[in-house]
Amino acid sequence: MITIFYFAGLREAAGVPQEQAELDGRTVGELLEWIGGKYPHLPLDAVRVAVNEEYALPEDVLRQGDTAALIPPVSGG
């Protein structure tokens, strides 16, 4: 199982702060496709994914017990 954390506006849009999914052996890109299929209204085009607290590339492979955090773009001022 992979634990997925949703931050900021993604949390409100998904309606959950976190969830688990059977995505062992899948890539980060496939994770985003899975999330987009489950929550088609989420704006995922500029989302960064951190796996085990490090930014990940779309081709990085997820393993059993990993955590994936979806981090939307933020602005400051």
Buried (B, 14 or more C-beta within 10 A) or exposed (E): EBEBBBBEEBBEBBEEEBBEBEBEEBBBBBBBBBBBEEBEEBEBEEBEBBBEEEEBEEEBBBEEEBBBBBBBEEEEE
